Amino acid sequence: MTVRGLPMTVPAPGLPTRIRIHEVGARDGLQNEQVAVGTEVKAEFVHRLAEAGLTTIEATSFVHPKWVPQLADAEQLLPLLSGLPVELPVLVPNERGLDRALALGATRVAVFASATESFAKANLNRTVDESLAMFHPVVERAKADGVHVRGYLSMCFGDPWEGAVPVPQVVRVCRALIDMGCDELSLGDTIGVATPGHVRALLTALGEQGVPTSSLGVHFHDTYGQALANTLAALEHGVTTVDASAGGLGGCPFAKSATGNLATEDLVWMLRGLGIDTGVDLGRLTATSVWMADRLGRPSPSRTVRALSHQE
């Protein structure tokens, strides 16, 4: 796909020169789809994302099929991705999930924690501290095997049951995940209520508690149209890892107020205008999202995809 009308590049002072996009479309993006997506289609999706220049593509989840039936084919999918020159992280909820992932040669895994008691109960049927205790042996074993571990932390800014989440409460769980051995944290705005000042406050508080910015990624949902503004605030603070989903796919099956993730195309458009390198071919990426939207039977919610493809 030929991309016309790319933004003029006007760098802004104090921003990183390169960003690593942690692409979540194949896992977080598809997990809540009601229409079953075939394994071969998922594999082609990941291959197309890699061909578009994405270097970290979260492939699937080893959650029990009862909870996320869309990703029940993890064992069948990963072999179809062997040989791709990209990182393919997978989500593991517990030691059984870790065993399944390691058996298939996974080298990057992620655990999914909550900053709030309500969401920990809804998502994991545990308290926050009980869930951290469950993750501890997972992280310990993964690290012993030389596996990179990412810690997702949901509800970092707001919770549908509890409202605004106090910054110190989030910092406590972040610190626990780092102390546990997580290499990287992804700060999740699961219901999309964050605003730039809140983002800066949390990042500042984490730095004051010894959590290095280099270990942080951000994961914004666009429920209230704030995802790009929040991302820019994080970049101004020095964050260089941003989660995004091709075509804006995804939500959270356990938080009904959560709408789509930040669209990767929208992110790349902004970063390109700022002169920030991503290594992503926007034309190929847009074509991939149009292709997947066709298979899902609806247009992409990404504004950039719609603008560049004239998709209605």
Buried (B, 14 or more C-beta within 10 A) or exposed (E): BEBEEEEEEEEEEEBBEEBBBBBBBBBBBBBBBEEEBEBEBBBBBBBBBBBBBBBBBBBBBBBBEEBBEBBBBBBEBBEBBEEBEBBBBBBBBBBEBBEBBBEBEBBBBBBBBBBBBBBBBBBBEBEBEEBBEBBBEBBBBBBEEEBBBBBBBBBBBBBBEBEEBEBEBBBEBBBBBBEBBBBBBBBBBBBBBBBBEBBBBBBEBBBEEEBEBEBBBBBBBBBBEBBBBBBBBBBBBBBBBBBBBBBBBBBBBBBEBBBBBBBBBBBBBBBBBBEBEBEBBBBBBBBBBBBBBEBBEEBBBBBBBBBBBEBE
